[in-house]
Amino acid sequence: MKESVIKHSDQKLDDAVYSVLQKGLIYALTPCTTRIGDFLAGVERAVLSLPLEIAEEARQETVITMKSSSRPRENLG
């Protein structure tokens, strides 16, 4: 793998960096924190055009889902 990495700097890369590069370009790290405020703001924007009763149901379902969810497993390593 180290032979296929083209570096454009003199910075030395350690084994952890090579490990991430080996996972490919579509790989994404698990976030350290969940930005609940941003998520809820997005849901709120999405339900603005819905009838009031359906929008409220969507909000409640979102809160229930978020309360019952757990943090994703760390995927680095």
C-alpha positions as CSV (number, residue, x, y, z in Angstrom):
1,M,0.0,0.0,0.0
2,K,2.8,2.4,0.9
3,E,4.1,2.2,-2.7
4,S,0.8,3.4,-4.2
5,V,0.6,6.6,-2.1
6,I,1.9,9.7,-3.9
7,K,3.0,12.4,-1.4
8,H,3.4,16.0,-2.4
9,S,5.2,17.0,0.7
10,D,8.1,15.9,2.9
11,Q,5.8,15.0,5.8
12,K,6.3,11.5,7.1
13,L,3.1,9.3,7.2
14,D,2.7,6.8,10.0
15,D,1.0,3.4,9.8
16,A,-2.4,4.8,11.0
17,V,-2.5,7.2,8.0
18,Y,-1.7,4.4,5.6
19,S,-4.5,2.3,7.3
20,V,-7.1,5.0,6.6
21,L,-5.8,5.5,3.0
22,Q,-6.1,1.8,2.4
23,K,-9.9,1.9,3.3
24,G,-10.5,3.9,0.1
25,L,-11.9,7.2,-1.0
26,I,-15.5,6.5,0.0
27,Y,-14.6,5.8,3.6
28,A,-15.9,8.2,6.3
29,L,-15.0,8.3,9.9
30,T,-17.6,7.9,12.6
31,P,-18.3,11.3,14.1
32,C,-17.1,11.8,17.7
33,T,-20.3,13.7,18.7
34,T,-23.9,13.8,17.4
35,R,-24.9,17.3,16.5
36,I,-28.5,16.9,17.8
37,G,-29.4,20.6,17.3
38,D,-28.4,20.6,13.7
39,F,-30.3,17.3,13.1
40,L,-33.5,18.7,14.7
41,A,-33.2,21.9,12.8
42,G,-33.1,19.9,9.6
43,V,-36.2,17.9,10.6
44,E,-37.9,21.2,11.4
45,R,-37.1,22.6,8.0
46,A,-38.4,19.4,6.3
47,V,-41.8,19.4,8.1
48,L,-42.6,23.1,7.6
49,S,-44.6,22.4,4.5
50,L,-46.6,19.5,6.0
51,P,-50.0,19.8,7.6
52,L,-49.7,20.6,11.3
53,E,-50.8,17.2,12.6
54,I,-48.4,15.3,10.4
55,A,-45.5,17.6,11.2
56,E,-46.1,17.2,14.9
57,E,-46.1,13.4,14.5
58,A,-42.9,13.5,12.6
59,R,-41.3,15.6,15.3
60,Q,-42.4,13.2,18.0
61,E,-41.2,10.2,16.0
62,T,-37.8,11.9,15.6
63,V,-37.4,12.5,19.3
64,I,-38.4,8.9,20.1
65,T,-35.9,7.6,17.5
66,M,-33.1,9.8,18.8
67,K,-33.7,8.8,22.4
68,S,-33.6,5.1,21.6
69,S,-30.6,5.3,19.4
70,S,-27.0,4.6,20.5
71,R,-23.7,6.1,19.3
72,P,-22.3,4.3,16.2
73,R,-19.3,2.0,16.7
74,E,-16.0,3.6,16.0
75,N,-14.8,2.5,12.6
76,L,-11.2,3.5,12.7
77,G,-8.8,0.8,13.5
